[in-house]
Amino acid sequence: MSSIPSTRFLAENCPQIFYAQEAWVMQRIEAAIECAIKSRKYGALITETFDLARSQAQSAVKKGLTPFPVVVKDCFAVEGYAMTCASKMLENYVPPYTATVVQRLLDKGGCIVGKANMDEFCMGTSSVLGHFGPVKSALTEDVADDWLVPGGSSGGSAVAVQLGVAEIGIGSDTGGSSRNPAAFNGVFGLKPTYGVLSRHGLVPLVNSLDVPSILAKSATSCWKSLEMMAGIDKQDSTSTELPLSAGCSSLSGLRIGVPKEYHNEFLSNDAWEVWNRAANLLHRKGAKIVEVSLPYTKYSLVCYQVISAADIASNMARYDSIEYGHRSKNEKSTFDLYASSRSEAFNTVVKRRIMAGNYFLMRE
């Protein structure tokens, strides 16, 4: 994901070297496309955008950039390409603009190989209930028989990265939607601080918790991607400019808190062992591990469920089939049109959360 040195100089003075270099970087994209074709059985992509990736790679080379393959979770807008949110409601919706974080990655050489599969409207933790079929973990030996779930809701992005279809997967994270599939698939998942990455072009789920996220095969790749995409965006009033401490190469003196409430009867021995091993590694590298208390941890899940359901009910109200989205043939009345369209187009999980949200909002 670095710039090609002296590209214009090579093109003007050493054309043979330039074209050899161009062929090499284009092979990087072709290899990703070939991997995507061979990996279709895993269901990681809803929409394949191979020609777009090739075109973007050629443009990147002309600008002196090294193209690299990316996949974009299908809840982010890419101009001219379907944004379905893995739902029947939006299966034919094509946005007229590109999400800010996607565009910033493209400006640095990113090439979109495809739109990644997911849980419908980001509601779920398995990536198996979307309208276009399930995502299957790349760690599964036989996907035709007994396969493993990849986690969710950004399961397609995680599997694409794990398979090598993409070097960077753009996901979204509201309550673990990237960190969960990252853990399930053995890749890195980063949910940046709220506001660091613009939400413009991301279909809203829970406005106060949604964050564009990054999936990659290394922490370094996550960091480089964050640097490319971060910054204030006038299209998103919640975006902010926070200093990114790229020079923090040493952990010496860094205080890392381990909440004592997280070590409870619900934490498996295996999870605790891995956590403890990580804490010991950080300690050996110079960090200071301290026990902290988060006394309201026991209320966190309940708070999340109420806040998220209320926001979901509000955000999902826009899908009425009038301006866009699936439209039922039952048009006896406006009420029947609304009810039938939403009943036909939303899956059970989405309906359940809408109902819960409206219940919470109506409570006094």
Buried (B, 14 or more C-beta within 10 A) or exposed (E): BEEBEBBEEBBEEEEEEBEEBBEEBBEBBBEBBBBBEEBEEBBBBBBBBBEBBBEBBBBBBEBBBBBBBBBBBBBBBBBEBBBBBBBBBBBEBBBEEBBBBBBBBBEBBBBBBBBBBBBBBBBBBBBBBBBBEBBBBBEBEEBEEEBBBBBBBBBBBBBBBBBBBBBBBBBBBBBBBBBBBBBBBEBBBBBBEBBBBBBBBBBBBBEEBBBBBBBBBEEEBBBBBBBBBBBBBEEBEEBBEEEBEEEEEEBEEEEBEBEEEEBEEEEEEEEEEEBEEEBEEBEEEEBEBEEEEEEEEEEEEEEBBBBBBBBBBBBBEEBBBEEBBBBBEEEEEEEEBBEBBBEBBBBEBBBBBBEBBBEBEEEE
